[in-house]
Amino acid sequence: MFRQYFRLLRQHPQFLAFGFLATFFSSFGQTFLLGLFTDSFRTAHSLSHGEYGAIYAAATFIGGLLLMRIGKQLDNVSLAQFTSFTFIGIALSALVITWPIHLVTLFIGLAGLRFFGQGFMGHIAMTSMGRYFVEQRGKAVAFAGMGFPLGELLLPVLIVALVAAYDWQVTWWLFAVFLICGLPVMLWLQTHKPKNEVPAAVSAPDEAAALEVALRQRDLLRQRKFWVVLPALLGLPFVVTALLLNQLWLADQQSWSVAATASAIMIFSLSRVTVSVFAGDWIDRLGSKRFIGLNILPVTFGTVLLAANFGVWSWWAFLGLAGVSAGINSALSGTLWAEVYGTRYLATVRALVHAMMVFSTALAPFLMGILIDTGWSPTAILLTFSAILAAAWLNARRLT
């Protein structure tokens, strides 16, 4: 298996690096990073947990709407243009969010970071890997997905150091400069698309090719199997977003060390990258459909363990099991839809799916902020999340 990964890397190092770096750069719009600035944003604008959660949710929701509308254009616009648009947009958003003069700037900054970072960066990476690789699609997607855990491993430590040395605003200014400097590198890397792979619908199965006509008629949302699969893919980001954004509140309520709580993201990253490597190979061998449902079981068990609260180690166990689910999800996200619907309209399908994922991560902090402000205990919240995940798993079993 590892020989096949190394062979793939030797054949297409630049384009794989493009996908890898795109997922890494998506970190600047991900909840694990923005959650580290929650107290800074709340203090600068004098917001409660519920008020900030509502703003964060609204910004994420707007980002999802824009992604649904604009993301499908990757089927028609060049990858270079899309990449330039994304990098410039996220760099400007990083600058806007540092102006604590009005709630409008906070909202615009958050919406931009969520749209360009969480939304477009991952969309570019996974759509490109899914479109330009065929036989090795699972491995290409898995390799590109390793940029997600790399960001989770490196950036929290860097942020703590930068905020301690300067302040949160200077930290975001430095991020903006870093992103602009990364754009020329990404534009060069994307020119090395695989030449021996054909990103065309004719390479898809007959069923997938036929469904591409339906996609042009915009009735994807009417298909039963779409709604069977979707909750199993959205359950993980919903729960993890809600808990990571409020991890400091959770630590305070459960009497955990803040340092031990914050550092647990490492186990999430390590389990995620390890599982994604194996999942990519398994998907190439067995197909994506067999893993729907299985992907959500680990995080479900992890949420139950977290509700039981065996100390801060429950948080570590939760993130470790969530990382297992994330590793499977990472491999599925770039392979499943290409396998089911073909590659001609892959960006259209993924834009819709990714937008719905963004909507789920918009709802999560809003819901949890309200629950916190109305006095719900951590145990009650976590058991509710466990029930949601279990329902998604039961729904996914209908696919088979």
C-alpha positions in Angstrom: 0.0 0.0 0.0 2.7 2.5 1.0 4.6 1.7 -2.2 1.6 2.7 -4.2 1.4 6.0 -2.3 5.1 6.7 -2.9 4.7 5.8 -6.6 1.8 8.2 -6.9 3.8 10.9 -5.2 6.8 10.4 -7.5 4.5 10.6 -10.6 2.6 13.7 -9.6 4.5 15.6 -6.8 3.5 19.1 -7.8 -0.3 18.6 -8.2 -0.5 16.5 -5.1 1.3 19.3 -3.2 -1.3 21.7 -4.6 -4.1 19.7 -3.0 -2.2 19.2 0.2 -1.4 22.9 0.6 -5.0 23.9 -0.3 -6.3 21.8 2.6 -3.6 23.2 4.9 -4.5 26.8 3.9 -8.1 26.0 4.6 -7.2 26.0 8.3 -7.5 29.8 8.4 -11.3 29.4 8.1 -11.7 26.3 10.2 -13.3 26.2 13.6 -10.3 24.7 15.4 -8.4 27.9 14.6 -11.1 30.5 14.9 -12.1 28.9 18.3 -8.7 30.0 19.7 -9.8 33.6 19.0 -13.3 33.3 20.4 -12.5 35.2 23.7 -10.6 37.9 21.8 -13.5 38.5 19.4 -16.0 38.4 22.2 -14.0 40.8 24.4 -13.4 43.2 21.5 -17.1 43.5 20.8 -18.5 42.8 24.3 -20.5 39.7 23.2 -22.0 36.8 25.2 -21.6 33.2 24.2 -25.0 33.2 22.6 -24.5 36.5 20.7 -21.1 35.4 19.3 -22.5 32.0 18.4 -25.3 33.7 16.5 -22.9 35.9 14.6 -20.6 33.0 13.9 -23.6 30.9 12.7 -24.9 33.7 10.4 -21.4 34.3 8.9 -21.0 30.6 8.3 -24.5 30.3 6.8 -23.8 33.2 4.4 -20.5 31.5 3.4 -22.5 28.3 2.7 -25.0 30.1 0.5 -22.2 31.7 -1.5 -20.4 28.4 -1.8 -23.5 26.7 -3.2 -23.9 29.5 -5.7 -20.3 30.1 -6.8 -18.6 26.8 -6.0 -20.1 25.1 -9.1 -18.3 27.5 -11.3 -15.2 25.4 -10.8 -16.7 23.3 -13.6 -16.4 26.2 -16.0 -13.6 28.5 -14.7 -9.9 27.7 -14.8 -8.3 26.3 -11.6 -5.8 29.2 -11.6 -8.5 31.8 -11.6 -10.4 30.1 -8.8 -7.3 29.7 -6.7 -6.4 33.4 -7.1 -9.9 34.5 -6.2 -9.8 32.3 -3.1 -6.4 33.4 -1.8 -7.0 37.1 -2.3 -10.4 36.7 -0.6 -9.2 35.0 2.5 -6.2 37.4 2.9 -8.6 40.4 2.8 -10.9 38.7 5.2 -8.0 38.2 7.6 -7.3 41.9 7.5 -11.0 42.9 7.9 -11.5 40.8 11.0 -8.8 42.8 12.9 -10.9 46.0 12.8 -12.9 45.9 16.1 -14.8 49.1 15.2 -18.2 47.6 14.6 -19.9 44.2 14.6 -20.2 44.5 10.8 -16.5 44.1 10.4 -16.5 41.0 12.6 -19.3 39.5 10.6 -17.7 40.3 7.2 -14.4 39.0 8.4 -15.9 35.7 9.8 -18.0 35.2 6.7 -15.0 35.7 4.4 -12.8 33.3 6.4 -15.5 30.7 6.5 -16.4 31.1 2.8 -12.9 31.2 1.4 -11.1 29.1 4.0 -13.5 26.4 5.2 -15.5 26.5 2.0 -13.4 27.2 -1.1 -10.0 25.9 -0.1 -11.3 22.4 0.7 -13.6 22.5 -2.3 -10.7 23.3 -4.6 -8.5 20.6 -3.2 -11.0 17.8 -3.2 -12.6 18.6 -6.5 -9.3 18.8 -8.2 -8.1 15.5 -6.8 -11.4 13.8 -7.6 -11.5 15.2 -11.1 -7.9 14.7 -12.3 -7.3 11.3 -10.8 -9.2 8.2 -11.7 -7.6 4.8 -10.7 -5.7 6.4 -7.8 -8.4 8.8 -6.8 -8.8 7.5 -3.2 -5.1 7.8 -2.5 -4.8 11.3 -4.1 -7.7 12.5 -2.0 -6.3 11.0 1.1 -2.9 12.6 0.5 -4.4 16.0 -0.2 -6.5 15.6 3.0 -3.3 15.4 5.1 -3.1 19.2 4.9 -6.1 19.4 7.3 -4.3 17.6 10.2 -1.0 19.4 9.5 -2.8 22.7 10.1 -4.4 21.3 13.3 -1.0 20.2 14.6 1.1 23.3 13.8 -1.1 26.3 13.9 -2.5 26.2 17.4 1.0 26.2 18.9 2.1 29.0 16.5 -1.0 31.1 17.4 -0.3 30.8 21.1 3.3 31.9 20.6 2.3 34.8 18.3 -0.5 36.1 20.5 1.8 36.0 23.5 4.6 37.8 21.7 2.3 40.4 19.9 -1.5 40.3 20.1 -4.4 38.7 18.2 -4.6 41.5 15.6 -1.0 41.4 14.6 -1.3 37.6 14.4 -4.0 38.0 11.7 -1.9 40.6 9.8 0.9 38.0 9.6 -1.5 35.4 8.4 -2.7 37.7 5.6 0.9 38.2 4.5 1.6 34.5 4.6 -1.5 33.7 2.4 -0.5 36.3 -0.2 3.0 34.8 -0.4 1.5 31.4 -0.8 -0.5 32.3 -3.9 2.3 32.3 -6.5 3.5 28.9 -5.3 -0.1 27.5 -5.6 -0.4 28.9 -9.1 2.8 27.2 -10.2 1.8 23.9 -8.6 -1.6 23.8 -10.3 -0.1 23.9 -13.7 1.2 20.3 -13.2 -2.1 18.5 -13.7 -1.8 14.8 -14.4 -1.6 14.3 -18.1 -2.2 10.6 -18.1 -5.6 10.9 -16.3 -8.7 12.0 -18.2 -11.1 14.3 -16.2 -14.1 13.5 -18.3 -17.6 12.1 -17.7 -16.9 9.3 -20.2 -14.6 7.7 -17.6 -17.5 7.3 -15.2 -19.9 4.3 -15.0 -23.0 4.4 -17.2 -25.2 5.1 -14.2 -23.1 8.1 -13.1 -23.1 9.4 -16.7 -26.8 9.2 -16.9 -27.2 11.0 -13.6 -25.2 13.9 -14.9 -28.2 14.8 -17.1 -30.3 15.0 -14.0 -27.8 17.3 -12.4 -28.3 19.7 -15.2 -32.0 19.6 -14.4 -31.3 20.5 -10.8 -33.1 17.6 -9.2 -30.2 16.2 -7.2 -32.1 17.2 -4.0 -35.0 14.9 -5.0 -32.9 11.7 -5.0 -33.5 9.5 -2.0 -29.9 8.2 -1.8 -28.6 11.8 -1.6 -30.5 12.3 1.7 -29.5 8.8 2.9 -25.8 9.6 2.6 -25.8 13.3 3.6 -26.5 13.1 7.3 -23.7 10.6 7.8 -21.3 13.0 6.3 -22.6 16.1 8.1 -22.9 14.7 11.6 -19.2 14.8 12.3 -18.5 18.5 11.4 -21.7 19.5 13.2 -20.6 18.0 16.5 -16.9 18.8 16.3 -17.6 22.4 15.3 -19.9 23.0 18.2 -17.5 21.5 20.8 -14.2 23.0 19.5 -15.7 26.4 19.3 -16.8 26.1 23.0 -13.9 24.0 24.2 -12.8 26.6 26.8 -16.4 26.7 28.2 -16.4 22.9 28.3 -13.0 22.8 30.1 -14.3 25.4 32.7 -17.5 23.4 33.3 -15.8 20.1 33.7 -12.8 21.5 35.7 -10.2 20.5 33.1 -6.9 22.1 32.6 -7.1 24.6 29.7 -3.6 23.5 28.5 -4.6 19.8 28.4 -7.8 20.6 26.7 -6.3 22.8 24.0 -3.4 20.3 23.3 -5.8 17.4 22.7 -6.3 18.6 19.1 -3.0 16.8 18.4 -4.6 13.4 18.9 -7.4 14.4 16.5 -4.9 15.3 13.9 -2.7 12.2 14.3 -5.7 9.7 14.2 -7.2 11.6 11.3 -4.0 11.4 9.1 -3.3 7.8 10.0 -6.8 6.6 9.2 -7.1 8.7 6.0 -4.0 6.9 4.6 -5.5 3.5 5.1 -9.0 4.7 4.1 -7.7 6.0 0.8 -6.3 2.6 -0.1 -9.4 0.7 1.1 -11.7 2.9 -0.9 -9.6 2.3 -4.1 -10.0 -1.4 -3.5 -13.6 -1.7 -2.2 -15.3 1.5 -3.4 -16.7 4.4 -1.3 -20.3 3.2 -0.7 -19.2 0.5 1.8 -17.9 3.1 4.2 -21.0 5.2 4.5 -22.3 4.7 8.1 -19.1 3.2 9.3 -17.6 6.7 9.1 -19.8 8.1 11.8 -19.6 5.3 14.4 -16.3 6.3 16.0 -17.4 9.9 16.8 -20.7 8.6 18.1 -18.9 6.4 20.7 -16.6 9.3 21.4 -19.4 11.7 22.2 -21.0 9.1 24.6 -17.6 8.8 26.4 -17.3 12.6 26.6 -20.8 12.8 28.2 -19.7 10.2 30.8 -16.8 12.6 31.7 -13.9 10.5 32.9 -11.8 13.7 33.3 -9.9 15.5 30.6 -9.0 12.1 29.1 -12.6 11.8 27.9 -11.9 14.9 25.7 -8.8 13.3 24.4 -10.7 10.0 23.7 -13.4 12.0 22.0 -11.0 13.8 19.7 -9.1 10.6 18.9 -12.3 8.8 17.9 -13.5 11.9 16.0 -10.2 11.9 14.2 -10.9 8.3 13.0 -14.3 9.4 11.6 -12.6 12.5 10.1 -10.0 10.3 8.4 -12.7 8.2 6.7 -14.7 11.3 5.8 -11.7 13.0 4.3 -11.2 10.1 1.9 -14.9 9.8 1.2 -15.3 13.5 0.4 -13.4 13.5 -2.8 -14.2 10.0 -4.0 -17.9 9.2 -3.2 -19.5 11.8 -5.4 -17.2 11.1 -8.3 -18.0 7.4 -8.0 -21.8 8.0 -7.8 -22.2 11.0 -10.2 -19.2 11.0 -12.5 -16.7 13.8 -12.8 -18.2 16.2 -15.4 -20.3 18.0 -12.9 -18.2 17.1 -9.8 -17.8 20.7 -8.7 -21.5 21.3 -8.9 -22.2 18.3 -6.7 -19.4 19.0 -4.3 -20.4 22.7 -4.0 -23.9 21.6 -2.9 -22.6 19.0 -0.5 -19.9 21.3 0.9 -22.4 24.1 1.3 -24.7 21.9 3.3 -21.7 20.9 5.5 -21.1 24.6 6.0 -24.8 25.1 7.0 -24.4 22.3 9.6 -21.4 24.0 11.0 -23.3 27.3 11.1 -26.2 25.7 13.0 -23.9 24.0 15.5 -22.4 27.0 17.3 -25.7 28.8 17.2 -27.5 25.9 18.8 -24.9 25.3 21.4 -24.6 29.0 22.3 -28.4 29.1 23.0 -28.1 25.9 25.1 -25.3 27.3 27.1 -27.1 30.6 27.7 -30.3 28.8 28.8 -28.4 26.7 31.3 -28.0 23.3 29.7 -25.3 21.2 31.3 -22.4 19.7 29.3 -23.9 16.2 29.9 -27.3 17.1 28.5 -25.8 18.8 25.4 -23.4 15.9 24.7 -26.2 13.2 25.1 -28.3 15.3 22.6 -25.4 15.3 20.2 -25.0 11.5 20.7 -28.6 11.0 19.7 -28.2 13.1 16.6 -25.2 11.0 15.5 -26.9 7.7 16.2 -29.9 8.8 14.1 -27.6 9.7 11.2 -26.0 6.2 11.5 -29.3 4.5 11.4 -30.4 6.5 8.4 -27.2 5.6 6.5 -27.9 1.9 7.0 -30.7 2.3 4.5 -28.2 2.7 1.7 -27.3 -1.0 2.0 
